[in-house]
């Protein structure tokens, strides 16, 4: 599977108004503040559009529901899971070995997307994962990233 959005843009151009002549159209972009959930949803949207020719506008409400679901789920808890898009736009988080009983769905493995987001955030923060784990103490030895390897 091709790596989609390998290099996520981390800046966004500010909107310019034609009514105000004081703003230059050559202003530099300002840092965008995207959550990992937003980046994951954008990656999933690009995957669905590019590989499955899914019309994204038709799934606007579905993506809003997914955003709410992801806000209730930790980044760590998504490792080893899959995301299934059902025929009526419903999303399900599945364990890696779990089967969908009697339902057709598009299934997306999340680990590759999570690894890319982790790596981008690691570079953006300027800290290694080991440094972050050391900073928080990691008392139970639980890794804050995905599976080894």
Backbone torsions as a table, in degrees:
resi	resn	phi	psi	omega
1	UNK	NA	132.6	-179.5
2	UNK	-67.6	149.7	179.0
3	UNK	-81.8	112.2	-178.2
4	UNK	-92.1	140.9	178.1
5	UNK	52.0	42.0	179.9
6	UNK	-54.2	-42.4	179.8
7	UNK	-113.0	93.2	-178.5
8	UNK	-71.9	134.0	175.9
9	UNK	-65.9	137.1	-178.6
10	UNK	-111.7	6.8	174.0
11	UNK	-127.4	154.9	177.3
12	UNK	-130.4	137.8	178.7
13	UNK	-74.4	134.0	177.4
14	UNK	-69.5	149.2	177.1
15	UNK	-70.1	141.5	-179.5
16	UNK	-113.5	141.2	177.3
17	UNK	-101.8	133.6	176.9
18	UNK	-75.5	-13.3	-177.6
19	UNK	-80.6	-17.9	-175.0
20	UNK	-113.1	110.1	-176.5
21	UNK	-75.9	-8.5	179.8
22	UNK	-75.4	-18.7	-179.0
23	UNK	-88.7	129.9	176.5
24	UNK	-85.8	139.5	178.2
25	UNK	-77.6	-2.2	-179.5
26	UNK	-105.6	22.0	177.7
27	UNK	-64.7	148.0	176.1
28	UNK	-74.1	156.6	177.3
29	UNK	-69.4	155.6	176.0
30	UNK	-104.5	151.5	-178.8
31	UNK	-59.5	131.5	176.9
32	UNK	-85.9	148.3	179.8
33	UNK	-115.5	87.4	178.9
34	UNK	-100.8	140.6	173.4
35	UNK	-82.2	163.6	177.3
36	UNK	-62.4	-31.8	178.7
37	UNK	-63.1	-43.2	179.6
38	UNK	-63.9	-43.1	179.7
39	UNK	-63.6	-41.5	178.9
40	UNK	-63.2	-43.7	179.0
41	UNK	-63.3	-40.4	177.4
42	UNK	-63.0	-41.2	178.6
43	UNK	-64.1	-42.2	179.1
44	UNK	-64.9	-41.4	179.4
45	UNK	-61.6	-44.2	178.9
46	UNK	-64.3	-41.8	177.8
47	UNK	-59.2	-48.3	-178.9
48	UNK	-63.6	-40.1	-179.8
49	UNK	-69.5	-48.3	-173.4
50	UNK	-77.1	-40.1	-174.2
51	UNK	-95.0	-23.9	-176.7
52	UNK	-122.5	2.8	179.6
53	UNK	53.6	37.6	178.3
54	UNK	-76.9	132.9	176.4
55	UNK	-78.4	108.6	-171.9
56	UNK	-68.1	-35.4	-177.8
57	UNK	-59.1	-33.5	179.8
58	UNK	-68.7	-17.8	-177.6
59	UNK	-109.1	20.2	-177.7
60	UNK	-55.5	-48.0	-179.4
61	UNK	-68.2	-33.9	178.6
62	UNK	-63.7	-42.2	178.2
63	UNK	-67.5	-34.4	176.4
64	UNK	-63.7	-40.6	177.6
65	UNK	-66.2	-39.1	177.8
66	UNK	-63.1	-41.3	178.6
67	UNK	-58.6	-43.9	178.3
68	UNK	-62.9	-41.6	179.9
69	UNK	-64.3	-41.3	-179.2
70	UNK	-69.3	-29.9	177.7
71	UNK	-65.3	-22.6	179.9
72	UNK	-93.8	0.3	-176.3
73	UNK	-119.4	136.2	178.7
74	UNK	-77.8	153.4	177.5
75	UNK	-56.4	-43.5	-177.9
76	UNK	-63.4	-39.3	-177.1
77	UNK	-66.8	-16.3	-178.8
78	UNK	-82.5	-16.8	-179.3
79	UNK	-62.3	134.3	179.7
80	UNK	79.9	9.1	-179.0
81	UNK	-112.0	165.3	177.0
82	UNK	-124.7	155.7	178.5
83	UNK	-115.2	127.5	-178.5
84	UNK	-114.4	130.3	174.7
85	UNK	-101.0	113.9	-178.6
86	UNK	-80.3	172.3	-174.8
87	UNK	-64.4	-23.6	179.3
88	UNK	-103.7	16.0	176.1
89	UNK	89.4	5.5	178.4
90	UNK	-80.7	143.0	-179.9
91	UNK	-105.6	142.2	175.0
92	UNK	-132.5	136.0	172.3
93	UNK	-93.1	125.5	-176.5
94	UNK	-119.2	144.6	169.9
95	UNK	-66.1	156.2	-174.2
96	UNK	-55.1	-39.7	-177.4
97	UNK	-92.4	-6.0	-174.4
98	UNK	-68.6	144.5	178.5
99	UNK	-104.3	148.6	172.2
100	UNK	-86.4	120.0	-176.7
101	UNK	-85.7	109.4	172.9
102	UNK	67.6	18.7	-178.4
103	UNK	-129.3	132.8	172.6
104	UNK	-83.3	143.2	-179.2
105	UNK	-160.6	155.7	167.8
106	UNK	-86.7	127.1	-175.9
107	UNK	-113.4	130.3	-177.5
108	UNK	-118.7	122.4	175.0
109	UNK	-79.1	129.2	-171.2
110	UNK	-90.5	-21.9	-171.4
111	UNK	-56.0	-43.5	-179.2
112	UNK	-63.4	-40.6	178.8
113	UNK	-66.4	-42.6	179.8
114	UNK	-64.6	-39.0	179.6
115	UNK	-63.2	-41.3	179.4
116	UNK	-66.9	-43.6	178.0
117	UNK	-62.2	-43.9	178.0
118	UNK	-57.7	-46.5	-177.9
119	UNK	-66.1	-40.3	178.5
120	UNK	-64.6	-44.5	179.7
121	UNK	-66.4	-37.3	178.2
122	UNK	-60.2	-46.6	178.7
123	UNK	-66.4	-41.3	-177.7
124	UNK	-65.3	-36.3	-179.5
125	UNK	-80.0	-19.4	179.4
126	UNK	73.2	17.1	178.6
127	UNK	-124.7	146.1	174.2
128	UNK	-80.2	158.9	177.2
129	UNK	-58.4	-40.2	180.0
130	UNK	-61.1	-38.8	179.3
131	UNK	-65.5	-42.0	178.7
132	UNK	-63.7	-45.6	178.4
133	UNK	-59.8	-41.2	178.4
134	UNK	-64.8	-38.9	-179.6
135	UNK	-64.2	-36.7	-177.9
136	UNK	-92.2	-5.0	175.9
137	UNK	89.4	-29.1	178.6
138	UNK	39.0	60.7	-172.5
139	UNK	-62.6	-29.0	-176.4
140	UNK	-98.7	1.6	-178.6
141	UNK	74.8	16.6	-179.1
142	UNK	-81.0	126.7	177.4
143	UNK	-70.6	146.9	179.8
144	UNK	-96.1	6.2	177.0
145	UNK	-127.5	-167.9	-172.1
146	UNK	-75.1	-162.0	-175.7
147	UNK	-67.6	157.0	-179.4
148	UNK	-64.7	153.1	171.1
149	UNK	116.2	NA	NA
